[in-house]
Amino acid sequence: MLRGLAILLLYQGIGEAITHFSGIPIPGPVIGMVLLFLTLTLSGYTMPQWLGHTGHFMIRWLPLMFVPACVGIFFLPNTHADEWPAIVSVIVLSTLITIATTAVVMKWLLRPEAEHLS
C-alpha cells in the first residue's frame, strides 16, 4: 500500500509542477490523475493490484476528506453572512444538476446492454 501511495503522490506532484510552471488553470491532482491514466493506458499494462488496493482504500475514506472544508464554512467571516442564500442555492442547484447528469449518462450507458438482453 505504501508503494501505491508513493506512486499516487508522485503523479500528483508532477501535476502540481506542471500547473505551477505552465500556469494552466487546472488543479495539479487532476493533471496527475490524467497522466497516471495515460501511463497505464499507453503502456498496455493493466492496473497493478497494489495500486488498485491503495485507490480503493483511499476511496473508502474519501468522506473524511470533506470534513475540513465543511467545518471551514462555519467559520466564514461576517462579511459573507449575506451570501448564505447564494451559497445554499449553488449547492442545491449543483447537486440536482449532478444527479440529473448522472442519470442521463447511466441511462445512455446501460441502453445497449438492455437492448442485448431483449
Protein Blocks (a to p, Z undefined) as FASTA:
>chain_A
ZZmmmmmmmmmmmmmmmmmmnopacdfklmmmmmmmmmmmmnopacdfklmmmmmmmmmm
mmmmmmmmmmmmmmgcfklmmmmmmmmmmmmmmmmmmmmmmmmmmmmmmmmmmmmmZZ
